[in-house]
């Protein structure tokens, strides 16, 4: 566990680790679907890890699922991002996705695995529901 402060930690660094942590959660989830072909697993994983999916999850999570502290951190991560022209997404979605990744990174480094599990599970549920609409 690393000492992290939700109000002072570098959100870019939190997003850096959060991206990797979230990717592991997604890959574990996709492998649990019983697929054996890596190309099919990768295709399914893309909807969860793309900026648009993460942005949708971030928007929905901020509507009452996250604590005030978590929303504040997500927004700080979103606002700290500098992006010229993200590939395959809008700048707004990219910024929200970065904020989401910063939150995941914070929860991971803070050692709050129970809350991390809850946030990631809810985010993946939101993304999955959207892909079935």
C-alpha positions as CSV (number, residue, x, y, z in Angstrom):
1,X,0.0,0.0,0.0
2,X,1.2,3.5,-0.9
3,X,0.3,6.6,1.0
4,X,-2.2,8.5,-1.2
5,X,-4.4,11.5,-0.5
6,X,-7.5,11.9,-2.5
7,X,-7.2,15.7,-2.5
8,X,-3.5,16.1,-3.2
9,X,-2.3,13.0,-5.2
10,X,-1.3,13.5,-8.8
11,X,-4.3,12.3,-10.7
12,X,-2.3,11.6,-13.8
13,X,-0.2,9.1,-11.9
14,X,-3.4,7.6,-10.3
15,X,-4.9,7.2,-13.8
16,X,-1.7,5.6,-15.0
17,X,-1.9,2.8,-12.4
18,X,-5.7,2.8,-12.5
19,X,-5.7,2.0,-16.2
20,X,-3.6,-1.1,-15.6
21,X,-5.6,-2.2,-12.6
22,X,-8.9,-1.8,-14.4
23,X,-7.5,-3.7,-17.4
24,X,-6.7,-6.7,-15.2
25,X,-10.3,-6.7,-13.7
26,X,-11.7,-6.6,-17.3
27,X,-9.5,-9.4,-18.5
28,X,-10.3,-11.6,-15.5
29,X,-14.0,-11.0,-16.1
30,X,-13.8,-11.8,-19.8
31,X,-11.8,-15.0,-19.2
32,X,-14.6,-16.0,-16.8
33,X,-17.0,-16.0,-19.7
34,X,-15.5,-19.3,-20.8
35,X,-14.1,-18.0,-24.1
36,X,-10.9,-19.7,-25.4
37,X,-10.0,-17.6,-28.4
38,X,-8.0,-14.5,-27.4
39,X,-9.3,-12.5,-30.3
40,X,-12.9,-13.0,-29.0
41,X,-11.8,-12.1,-25.5
42,X,-10.1,-9.0,-26.7
43,X,-13.2,-7.9,-28.7
44,X,-15.4,-8.2,-25.7
45,X,-12.8,-6.4,-23.4
46,X,-12.7,-3.4,-25.7
47,X,-16.2,-2.3,-24.8
48,X,-15.2,-2.1,-21.1
49,X,-11.8,-0.4,-21.5
50,X,-12.6,2.1,-24.3
51,X,-12.9,5.8,-23.2
52,X,-16.6,5.9,-24.2
53,X,-17.5,2.9,-22.0
54,X,-15.5,4.3,-19.1
55,X,-17.0,7.7,-19.6
56,X,-20.6,6.3,-19.5
57,X,-19.7,4.4,-16.3
58,X,-18.2,7.5,-14.7
59,X,-21.4,9.6,-15.5
60,X,-23.7,6.9,-14.0
61,X,-21.5,6.3,-11.0
62,X,-21.5,10.0,-10.1
63,X,-25.4,9.8,-9.9
64,X,-25.3,8.5,-6.3
65,X,-23.1,5.4,-6.3
66,X,-19.9,7.2,-5.5
67,X,-19.1,9.0,-2.2
68,X,-18.5,12.8,-2.3
69,X,-14.8,12.2,-1.9
70,X,-14.8,9.7,-4.8
71,X,-16.8,12.1,-7.1
72,X,-14.4,14.9,-6.2
73,X,-11.4,12.8,-7.1
74,X,-13.0,11.7,-10.4
75,X,-13.7,15.3,-11.3
76,X,-10.2,16.4,-10.4
77,X,-8.8,13.6,-12.6
78,X,-11.1,14.6,-15.4
79,X,-10.1,18.3,-15.2
80,X,-6.4,17.6,-14.9
81,X,-6.2,15.8,-18.2
82,X,-4.7,17.6,-21.2
83,X,-5.7,16.0,-24.5
84,X,-5.3,17.3,-28.0
85,X,-7.3,14.9,-30.0
86,X,-7.9,11.4,-28.5
87,X,-8.2,8.5,-31.0
88,X,-11.7,7.1,-31.4
89,X,-13.4,9.2,-28.7
90,X,-14.4,12.8,-27.9
91,X,-12.2,14.9,-25.6
92,X,-15.0,15.0,-23.0
93,X,-15.3,11.2,-22.9
94,X,-11.5,10.8,-22.7
95,X,-11.4,13.2,-19.8
96,X,-14.1,11.4,-17.9
97,X,-12.4,8.0,-18.6
98,X,-9.2,9.4,-17.2
99,X,-11.1,10.6,-14.1
100,X,-12.5,7.1,-13.7
101,X,-9.1,5.5,-14.0
102,X,-7.7,8.0,-11.4
103,X,-10.4,6.8,-9.0
104,X,-9.6,3.2,-9.7
105,X,-5.9,3.9,-9.1
106,X,-6.6,5.8,-5.9
107,X,-8.7,2.9,-4.5
108,X,-6.1,0.4,-5.5
109,X,-3.1,2.3,-4.0
110,X,-5.2,3.2,-0.9
111,X,-5.7,-0.6,-0.4
112,X,-9.5,-0.4,-0.3
113,X,-10.0,-3.6,-2.3
114,X,-13.6,-4.0,-1.2
115,X,-14.6,-0.6,-2.5
116,X,-12.5,-1.1,-5.6
117,X,-14.3,-4.3,-6.3
118,X,-17.7,-2.6,-5.8
119,X,-16.8,0.4,-8.1
120,X,-15.4,-1.8,-10.9
121,X,-18.3,-4.3,-10.7
122,X,-20.8,-1.4,-10.9
123,X,-18.9,0.2,-13.8
124,X,-18.8,-3.0,-15.7
125,X,-22.5,-3.6,-15.1
126,X,-23.3,-0.1,-16.5
127,X,-21.2,-0.7,-19.6
128,X,-22.7,-4.1,-20.1
129,X,-26.3,-2.8,-19.8
130,X,-25.5,-0.1,-22.4
131,X,-24.1,-2.6,-24.9
132,X,-27.3,-4.6,-24.7
133,X,-29.7,-1.7,-25.3
